[in-house]
Amino acid sequence: MASEVVNLNVRITGKSHVKPQEEIGRKECQLVTFDLPYLAFYYNQKLLFYKGDGDFEGMVKKLKDGLCVVLKEFHQLAGKLGKDEEGVFRVEYDDDMLGVEVTEAVADEIGVADLTVAESTSILKELIPYNDILNLEGMHRPLLAIQLTKLKDGLAMGLAFNHAVLDGTSTWHFMSSWAEICSGSPTTSAIPFLDRTKARNTRVKLDLSPPEPKGQPATSNGEVKPESGPKPVLREKIFKFSESAIDKIKSTVNENPSSDGSKPFSTFQALSTHVWRHVTHARELKPEDYTVFTVFADCRKRVDPPMPETYFGNLIQAVFTVTAAGLLSAHPPQFGASLIQKAIEAHNAKAIDERNKEWESAPKIFQFKDAGVNCVAVGSSPRFKVYDIDFGWGKPEIVRSGTNNKFDGMIYLYPGTSGGRSIDVELTLEPEAMGRLEQDKEFLMEV
């Protein structure tokens, strides 16, 4: 059914802005080296579907009321991007700012079940705000936009977070805190740690300005323009790996322990290798072609001194490893897993500091597609408890990412909807490679 849905007939019924319920005053927070490279990414989009009892207005009121409360601690999301007098980017908050944008909409001819089986998020675009909006536009837009859409039997919650302001860990910290308030808690149990300069105190001046309004020619030398030209045709699909499939992938890669004393491979390393090898095979690369594996690693516990789990901002860095397609295919999975493990373990406080210094000496604003040639890149983590986001009417039926920041080889990992150790792999690939991967029984782990 869902793959045949082309138009959801979403009707926007209202738009409002939500601010912290108490006055906070003027607040400024400098963006640091961990944040700045993401200015030319797009807003990070999430989509959660909930079954509901039909009281859509009541659900919306509860969400807005909870948002007013949680924004006291997470006030940065109700602010804007700005620059200080030296041209250093920062998050600015003032009580007279608009706050978080909340759009209400109706698509009541379609049910939750019709949408949760959708292969591609492109048909779900109407449910998520800020498609193809650069983070840099946070200079004149809210840093968080939410769309609440009434469905036949529930609610779709589409969210767009400015990625220059926060990473996945902070995103789900905010979401769980918001849900906690809506479920009756008077305050959030995990207060965000807001001082980014404790993680990095270097002031980096960037000569960047957001794109001109549509139809205007570019004038500023430092203007970041959205990628021009037709977008490549890509396909998205969720591959569901059951608990038993995950256990089998992990035991296979660990069945020949290495003699060099290295640690057993983690679930993440085992699954990443499994996907990397089979995607490389599906792409039909030549043996001498390079293929890159990238993971956006959480650095909260890696930096010196370590930052708390509640650090609010970006504290991730892309960790790369590269090999020839022929080597990856010819060797058993331990080969790829070992490359990934070594790259992740080498990314310690010293490596992070060197990467930061190198970037600060010659800042490069990269785009998401710069992750590498023939890349498999992993964002998100199955450790994020996305299915615990309960606002008082039950857990989400499914959690998805929007179309922003997706390119050939991009993967988002989520805990499996079936629970336990199961994992859902949301993968974007060129159509021909995706077609071959769908026929790969070894990849699918079909019994």
C-alpha positions in Angstrom: 0.0 0.0 0.0 2.5 2.6 1.2 4.8 2.4 -1.8 1.9 3.4 -3.9 1.2 6.5 -1.8 2.5 9.4 -3.9 0.7 12.4 -2.3 -0.4 12.5 1.3 -2.6 15.5 0.8 -1.2 17.2 3.8 -3.1 20.4 4.7 -1.3 22.9 6.9 -3.9 24.2 9.5 -1.8 26.5 11.6 1.6 27.7 12.6 2.8 29.1 15.9 6.0 29.6 17.9 6.8 28.1 21.4 9.1 29.8 23.8 10.4 28.9 27.3 7.6 29.6 29.8 9.9 31.7 32.0 12.0 34.7 31.0 15.6 33.8 30.7 17.2 37.0 29.4 20.0 37.3 26.9 22.2 34.2 26.5 25.1 33.7 24.1 27.1 30.5 23.5 30.0 30.4 21.1 30.0 27.6 18.5 33.3 25.6 18.7 35.4 23.5 16.4 33.1 20.5 16.8 30.1 22.5 15.7 31.3 24.7 12.9 32.0 22.1 10.1 28.3 21.3 10.0 27.2 24.8 9.0 26.9 23.7 5.3 25.0 20.5 6.2 21.2 20.5 6.1 18.9 20.5 9.1 18.9 17.1 10.6 15.4 15.6 10.3 13.6 12.9 12.3 10.1 11.5 12.0 8.2 9.6 14.7 4.8 8.0 14.2 2.4 7.5 17.1 -1.0 5.8 17.4 -3.5 8.0 19.0 -7.0 8.0 20.4 -8.3 10.7 18.1 -7.8 13.6 20.4 -5.3 15.4 18.1 -5.9 18.8 19.7 -5.3 17.4 23.1 -2.1 15.8 22.0 -0.9 19.0 20.4 -1.7 21.0 23.5 0.2 18.6 25.7 3.2 18.7 23.4 3.3 22.5 23.3 2.8 22.8 27.1 5.7 20.3 27.7 7.8 22.2 25.1 7.4 25.5 27.1 8.8 23.7 30.2 11.7 21.8 28.6 12.9 24.8 26.7 13.9 26.5 30.0 16.9 24.1 30.1 17.2 23.7 26.3 16.8 27.4 25.5 19.4 27.3 22.8 16.9 25.4 20.5 14.6 28.4 20.9 17.3 30.8 19.7 19.1 31.7 16.4 22.6 31.5 15.0 24.5 34.8 15.0 28.1 36.1 14.9 29.9 38.3 17.5 31.8 41.4 16.5 34.8 39.3 15.5 32.8 37.1 13.1 32.8 34.0 15.4 29.5 32.1 15.2 27.4 31.6 18.2 23.9 30.6 19.4 22.0 33.6 20.6 18.9 33.6 22.7 16.7 36.5 23.8 13.3 36.5 25.3 11.9 38.5 22.4 12.9 35.8 19.8 10.2 33.8 18.2 11.2 30.4 19.7 10.6 27.0 18.2 8.4 26.8 15.1 5.4 24.5 15.4 3.3 23.7 12.4 0.0 21.8 12.7 -1.3 19.8 9.7 -3.9 17.2 8.7 -3.5 14.1 6.5 -6.5 12.2 7.9 -7.1 10.0 4.9 -4.0 7.9 5.7 -3.2 5.7 8.6 0.0 5.1 10.6 0.4 1.6 9.2 0.3 2.9 5.6 3.3 5.1 6.4 5.4 2.9 8.6 6.1 0.4 5.8 7.1 3.2 3.3 10.4 2.3 1.7 11.5 5.8 0.9 11.3 8.9 3.1 10.8 11.0 -0.1 7.0 10.3 0.1 7.1 11.3 3.7 8.7 14.7 3.0 5.4 16.5 3.5 5.4 15.4 7.1 8.8 16.9 8.0 9.7 20.7 8.0 12.8 22.3 6.5 13.5 20.1 3.5 16.8 21.2 1.8 17.4 24.0 4.3 21.0 24.6 5.2 22.0 24.9 8.9 23.5 28.3 8.0 20.0 29.6 7.5 19.6 29.3 11.3 20.8 32.9 11.2 17.2 33.9 10.3 15.2 30.8 11.1 14.4 28.9 14.3 17.0 26.2 15.2 14.2 23.7 15.8 11.1 23.3 13.6 8.3 20.7 14.4 5.4 19.6 12.3 2.6 17.7 14.0 0.3 16.0 11.5 -3.0 14.5 12.3 -3.4 11.0 10.7 -6.4 8.8 10.4 -5.4 7.0 13.6 -2.6 8.9 15.1 0.0 11.6 14.8 3.2 12.1 12.8 5.8 14.2 14.5 8.4 15.6 12.0 11.4 17.4 13.4 14.2 19.5 11.9 17.1 20.3 14.2 19.9 22.6 13.2 22.9 20.3 13.0 25.4 23.1 13.7 23.9 23.3 17.2 23.6 19.6 18.2 24.4 16.0 17.4 22.5 12.8 17.7 23.2 12.3 21.4 22.0 15.8 22.2 19.0 15.4 19.9 17.7 12.3 21.8 18.6 13.8 25.1 16.3 16.7 24.3 13.6 14.4 23.0 13.6 12.1 26.1 13.6 15.2 28.3 10.6 16.6 26.5 8.7 13.3 26.7 9.5 13.1 30.4 7.9 16.5 31.0 4.8 15.6 29.0 4.5 12.3 30.9 4.1 14.2 34.2 7.7 14.8 35.5 8.0 18.4 36.9 11.6 18.8 35.6 14.0 17.0 33.4 16.2 14.4 35.1 19.2 15.1 33.0 20.1 18.9 32.8 22.0 19.7 29.6 25.6 20.8 30.0 25.7 24.0 27.9 29.2 25.4 28.1 30.8 24.3 24.8 34.1 26.1 25.5 34.9 23.4 28.1 35.3 21.0 25.2 37.2 23.4 22.9 38.0 27.0 23.6 39.5 28.1 20.2 37.7 31.0 18.6 37.5 30.4 14.8 36.3 33.2 12.6 34.4 32.1 9.5 33.5 34.4 6.6 30.2 32.8 5.8 26.7 34.1 5.2 23.5 32.2 4.4 22.2 32.0 0.8 20.4 35.0 -0.6 16.6 34.7 -0.7 15.4 32.6 -3.6 15.8 34.2 -7.0 18.5 36.6 -5.8 22.0 36.4 -7.3 24.8 35.5 -4.9 26.9 38.5 -3.7 29.0 37.6 -0.7 32.3 35.8 -1.3 31.7 33.6 1.7 28.2 32.7 0.8 27.3 29.0 1.1 24.9 28.0 -1.7 22.9 24.8 -1.7 24.2 22.2 -4.1 23.0 23.1 -7.6 22.0 20.8 -10.5 19.8 17.8 -10.4 20.1 15.6 -7.4 21.2 12.0 -8.1 18.4 9.5 -8.0 18.8 7.4 -4.9 16.8 4.7 -3.2 16.2 4.3 0.5 15.3 1.1 2.3 15.1 -0.2 5.8 16.8 -3.6 6.3 15.7 -5.2 9.5 18.2 -7.5 11.3 16.6 -9.6 14.0 18.3 -10.4 17.3 19.3 -13.8 16.0 20.7 -12.3 12.8 22.7 -9.8 14.8 24.1 -12.5 17.1 25.1 -14.6 14.1 26.9 -11.7 12.3 28.7 -10.9 15.6 29.7 -14.5 16.3 30.9 -15.1 12.7 33.3 -12.1 12.8 34.5 -13.2 16.3 34.9 -16.9 15.5 38.7 -16.7 14.8 40.2 -14.6 17.6 43.2 -12.7 16.5 46.6 -13.5 18.0 47.6 -9.9 18.3 45.6 -9.4 21.6 43.0 -7.1 20.1 39.6 -7.0 21.7 36.6 -9.0 20.4 34.6 -7.1 17.8 31.6 -5.2 19.1 28.1 -5.5 17.6 28.6 -2.1 15.9 31.9 -3.2 14.3 30.5 -6.6 13.2 27.3 -5.1 11.6 29.3 -2.3 10.0 31.7 -4.7 8.4 28.7 -6.8 7.2 27.1 -3.8 5.5 30.4 -2.4 4.1 31.4 -5.7 2.5 28.0 -6.4 0.9 27.4 -2.8 -0.3 30.9 -2.8 -1.8 30.0 -6.1 -3.6 26.6 -4.7 -4.7 28.3 -1.6 -6.2 30.4 -4.0 -8.5 33.6 -2.0 -7.9 36.8 -3.1 -9.5 39.3 -4.8 -7.2 41.6 -1.8 -7.2 38.9 0.8 -6.5 39.1 2.4 -3.1 36.2 2.1 -0.7 35.9 4.3 2.5 34.1 3.4 5.7 33.1 6.5 7.9 31.6 6.6 11.3 30.6 9.7 13.1 32.1 8.9 16.5 30.9 10.4 19.8 33.9 12.1 21.4 32.3 12.9 24.8 34.4 10.2 26.6 37.4 10.5 24.3 38.3 14.2 24.8 40.6 15.2 27.7 39.1 16.1 30.1 36.1 13.9 29.2 32.7 15.7 28.8 29.5 14.6 30.5 27.0 12.5 28.5 24.7 15.5 28.9 27.1 17.8 27.0 24.7 19.7 24.6 26.1 20.5 21.2 28.1 18.6 18.6 30.8 16.4 20.1 31.3 14.0 17.2 34.0 13.6 14.5 34.1 11.6 11.3 36.5 8.7 11.6 37.6 7.2 8.3 39.2 4.0 7.1 39.9 3.0 3.5 40.9 -0.1 1.6 40.7 -1.6 -1.8 37.4 -3.2 -2.7 39.3 -6.4 -3.8 41.0 -6.7 -0.4 37.7 -6.2 1.5 36.0 -8.9 -0.5 38.8 -11.4 -0.7 39.4 -11.5 3.1 37.0 -12.8 5.7 34.9 -10.3 7.6 37.6 -10.0 10.4 39.7 -7.9 7.9 37.1 -5.1 7.6 36.1 -5.3 11.2 39.8 -4.9 12.3 40.2 -1.9 10.0 37.1 -0.3 11.6 38.1 -1.2 15.2 41.7 0.2 14.8 40.4 3.4 13.3 37.9 3.9 16.1 40.4 3.0 18.9 43.1 5.3 17.4 40.6 8.2 17.6 41.8 9.2 21.1 42.1 12.6 22.8 45.5 13.2 21.0 44.0 12.4 17.6 41.0 14.6 18.3 43.1 17.5 19.4 45.4 17.2 16.3 42.3 17.0 14.0 40.9 20.2 15.7 44.2 22.1 15.3 44.5 21.1 11.7 41.0 22.3 11.0 41.4 25.5 12.9 44.5 26.4 10.9 42.6 26.0 7.6 38.9 25.7 8.3 37.0 23.6 5.7 33.3 23.7 5.6 32.4 20.3 4.3 29.2 19.0 2.9 27.8 15.7 3.9 28.7 14.1 0.6 32.4 14.7 1.3 32.6 11.6 3.4 34.7 9.8 0.8 34.8 7.8 -2.5 32.5 4.7 -2.7 31.6 5.5 0.9 29.6 3.7 3.5 29.0 6.2 6.3 27.2 5.5 9.6 25.3 8.2 11.5 22.9 7.6 14.4 23.4 4.7 16.8 21.3 1.7 17.9 22.2 2.8 21.4 19.9 5.8 21.2 16.7 4.8 23.0 14.4 6.2 20.3 11.5 3.8 21.1 11.4 5.1 24.7 10.2 8.5 23.6 6.7 8.3 25.1 4.8 11.6 25.6 2.0 9.9 27.5 0.2 7.9 24.7 2.7 5.1 24.1 5.9 4.5 22.3 6.5 5.4 18.6 5.4 2.9 16.1 8.5 3.6 14.0 11.3 6.2 13.9 12.8 7.4 10.6 15.3 10.0 9.3 14.2 12.6 6.7 15.7 13.0 3.3 18.2 15.8 4.3 21.9 14.8 4.5 21.4 11.5 2.6 23.8 10.5 -0.1 24.9 7.3 -1.8 26.1 5.0 1.1 24.6 6.9 4.0 23.3 4.7 6.9 21.3 5.5 9.9 21.2 2.7 12.6 18.2 2.4 14.9 17.2 -0.1 17.5 15.0 -2.7 15.8 11.3 -2.2 16.1 11.1 -5.9 17.2 13.1 -5.0 20.4 15.9 -6.8 22.1 19.3 -6.7 20.2 17.6 -6.3 16.8 18.8 -3.4 14.7 17.2 -1.5 11.8 19.5 -0.3 9.0 18.2 2.7 7.1 20.3 2.7 3.9 20.5 5.0 0.9 22.1 3.7 -2.3 22.1 4.1 -6.1 19.1 2.1 -7.5 21.2 -0.5 -9.3 23.3 -1.3 -6.3 20.2 -1.4 -4.1 18.6 -3.8 -6.4 21.5 -6.2 -6.2 21.7 -5.8 -2.4 18.1 -6.8 -2.1 18.8 -10.1 -3.9 21.9 -10.8 -1.7 20.7 -13.6 0.6 23.9 -13.6 2.5 23.5 -9.9 3.3 19.9 -10.3 4.3 20.8 -13.3 6.6 17.8 -15.2 5.3 17.5 -18.6 6.9 
